[in-house]
Amino acid sequence: MAIQGECPKCGKRVLHVNVEIIVGMVDGDSKARCLSHSCIHCHTVLGVQIDPRAKPRARSSKTAAKA
């Protein structure tokens, strides 16, 4: 069992994380706005999740033409 609060790569305590907004991709198409959490010490990604507060993404005319 991993010790909670430690980065699995560098072993330093994780009291804060870097949070980035990223786009989730499926088969080359962007599908959802997501959040990436990474260690502030070594920048290892600790987790990714769908952004629960994101508004639905607008469809571009290029995407609409594909369908």
HELIX and SHEET records of a PDB file:
HELIX    1   1 SER A   61  LYS A   66  1                                   6    
SHEET    1   A 3 VAL A  17  VAL A  26  0                                        
SHEET    2   A 3 ASP A  29  CYS A  39 -1                                        
SHEET    3   A 3 VAL A  45  ILE A  50 -1                                        
END                                                                             
